[in-house]
Amino acid sequence: MIEGPVNRAEAVYRVEPEANLFDFGDILGAFRRNIWLILLTTVVTVGVAAYLVSKQEVTYTATAALRLIDRTPAMSGETAWDGVIGDVDPVESERLVLHGRNVLSAAVEREGFRLFDAAAAAPATYVKEVKVDLPADSTGKISLEFQDDGAVYGPADDRRTAAYGEPIALTGVRFVVPSRPRGKTSAEIDVVRSYVAVDYLTSGLVSTEVPATGGINVSFTSRDPGVPVPAVNAVVQEYQEISADLSRQNITRRREFLEEQLRKTDSLFLAAQGSLSGFRAREQAYSASGEFTTEQSNLISVEIQQAQLQAELRMFENALSQISAAHASGQEMDLSYIMSLPGLAGAPVVGALYSQLVTYHTERDGMLAGPWARAPTHPDVRRLDTLITSTEAKLLDAIRSHIGSIRAQIGALGSLRGRAAAKMSDLPRTEVQEVYLSQNVAALQQMSDQLREQYQAVRLDEVAESGLVEIVQLAATSYPVPVSPWNKMLLGLVAGLMLGSGIALVREKMDHSINRPEEIEEFLLIPNLAVIPDAGPYLLESGSNGDGARGALDTPGAEAYRILRANLLYSQGTIKTLVVTSATPGEGKTTTAANLSAAMARQGLRVLLMECDLRRPSLARFFGSRDGGLDLGDVLLENRPWREAIFPSGVPGLDLLLASKSVPRGAEYLAGADMKGLLDELSEQYDMIILDTSPLLVAADAAVLGAIADGVLLVVRATHTDREVVQRAMHQLALVGAQVVGTVLNDPEGSMARYKSYYDYTAEYSST
C-alpha cells in the first residue's frame, strides 16, 4: 500500500520552459541521436568529392613575362605612367588591350588556331605553318590518316598523300604535318569560325600585374599540353606588335605637330629679326632704358602665352574637326589621339568622361568575349552601345567647351596686352619700339630652341621606337597544373560534417516525439517518476540463482526501477491498485509493469500482478504459462474462484493472475461489477495490485480500469512517442476521472546517455 498525497491529472505541477530552444547539452544530444545521419552525410559528401577528384582532368599551363616601359616624349614634363586619367589605371588599360579581340584574333591567325582537333575540342598542335584564307565565319572539315610514309588527306574520291614536312594545300587552308603524331592513326580537323578560336583563347588566358615593376605575367591553361606554349607566345608577340604600331602612330602625330610649330616659329623669328634690324637702321637706336625693359618684358611674356594658346587652339580645332567628321559619318572615333594632345587630358571634365568611356568599352568587350559571349544585338550590348555613343558626344562637347575656355584665355591675354601697351605709350617711342622688337626676337629664339630640341628627341624615338611593351621572357615549356586531391577531400569532409549536423538539428527541431523527462513535465504538468535507460527483465530473477541473478539486480535498469518504486512509495497518495499503461503499443508498459511488481515485492510488500490485456496477453513471456490452470478470463467470464487462478511468480512476495487467452469484448467485463468486486477482494489480501492493460488509444480497457483503480502510471518511450499522442491519452484518462500518479520515460535505445551514466555510477557506488 502506498500512502501520501496523490497527483491528479488536473493537479498543478509545472516546470518553467527553458528560454533557449537548444542549449549546449541539447545540441550534443541531437548530434549523438543522429550520429548515423551525420556519418552517412559525411560519407556521401566525401564520396562525391573523391569522385570529382577522380574525374578531374590534368591541365597544363605556360607563362610569358612582359614589361611596360615609357618611351613617349612628354612635352609637359610628365611620363606616360606618372598618373592616371580619372580613375583609369594605365597598366589595367594595357591588360584590357592584351585581352582584346584585336590581339586575340591576330594571335589566332598567327598560329592557325582555327584548325581544331575534333576529338580534343582544342587547336590541333600536330599541324604547323597553318595559313587559313577563309572568311572569319566559314567552317569546314579535314580528314587525315597518318601512315609511315606521310599523311593522307583529301575527299574520299580523291585521297592524296603528302610526306611529313611537305605542305598540304586545300581550298583556303594550308598547313604542314612535320611528323607522325604519337598514338594517332587518323584525325578529324574542324575549321572553326574565328570567334570560336578567339573565345577558346579568352577562356584560358590569364594576365597578372606584377606590382611595383610595371610587369605583367601572361599565362595560358589548356588540357592539351601542346597548346599553352604557342598560344601564350602568339598572344604576347601580337600584343607587342600592336602596341608598337599604336606607339609609332602617336609619335608620328607628335612629330608632325612639332614640325608645323617649328616652321611657324622660325618664320616668326626671321620676321622679328628683320623688323629689329630695319628699326635700328632707321632710328639708330641700339638700347632701351631699364624701366622700359621691365614693362616690355611683361608684355612679351603675355604675347608668348597668347601665341602658345593660339597654337594649341589651332591644334585642338583641327583634331576636333577630324573626329567630328568621323562621328558624323558613323566611323569609329580615335579619341586616344586627341587625349594625347598636351593640356587636354588634365581637364577634369574631359578626363572623367574619357574614363567613363574606357569603362564602357571594357564592359562591352567583356560581354563579347569568353565562352558565354553575347551577340552584338543583345539588349545589354546595345545598351552599352547607346551609353558609349552618348558619352562620346558628351566628351566632344566637353572638348568644345575646353576650346572655348582657350579662346577666353586668349581674349583675356589680349586685353592684358592692350593695357601693357597703353602703359608704355608714355615712354619715348623709339625706346619702346626698340625694346619691344629685341625682346620679341629673344622670345621667339627661345621658343624655337625648345621646339627644335623636342623635335630631335621625337625623331630619335621614331627611329628606335618598339612600343611600350617589352617581352622579358617567352614561354618555353608547359607544366601540369598541380592539383591536390586532399584539399577537396578535406572540404568534402568539413562540408559533410556541417551539412549532417545541420540536418540533424533541423530533424530534431521538426521531431515532435518526447526526448527528455523535462518535456513531459512541461506540457503534461505531471511528474516523471523515473527514466529507464534500456529494456530488460532486471528484477525477475530469483535472488537464489547465483551470481548471474545478482548481476541482473545490479544493472542500471534495476536501479532505475528501484528509483521508480521509491517515488511511488514515498511521494504518492494511498494507492493499492495501480494501472500501468501507455498511449500506443511498443512503449514498454508490460516490461515496466513486470519489473515494477518485482521491485515492490523485493521491498517486502505482498504484490499481485494482474494481466488485464485480454486482447494480446504477453506476461507469460516473462514468467511462463501455467498449464491447465485458470486465468483472469475464467474468473470473469465463468465466475471461477480467483484463488485457483493465482500462482506464485518465483520472486518472493509476487503473485500472478494472467490472461492466457484472448477474450472478445474484454472492456465489457473489465468495466463490470465483477471486476470491481474482484479488485476489492484482492485489495484485502495484497499490499499492491499492479494491472498491466492494453494501450489507451488502442482499446478502452485501460481507461475503464483507470476509472476504478487508485492510480494510473503512464509509460512513454523516448524518441518514439509523439507529444500529441500522449496528450490525447491524457485527455482520455481525464475524461473518465482517472488519477495519473506520474509517467515513466522508457529509453530502450539509450538516447539519453546522461541518465544511463548516472545509473551506472549509482550501481557501482552501491556495490562498493
Order of alpha helices (4+ residues) and beta strands (2+ residues): alpha-alpha-beta-alpha-alpha-beta-beta-beta-beta-beta-beta-beta-beta-beta-alpha-beta-beta-alpha-alpha-alpha-alpha-alpha-alpha-beta-beta-alpha-alpha-beta-alpha-alpha-beta-alpha-beta-alpha-alpha-alpha-beta-beta-alpha-alpha-beta-alpha-beta-alpha-beta-alpha
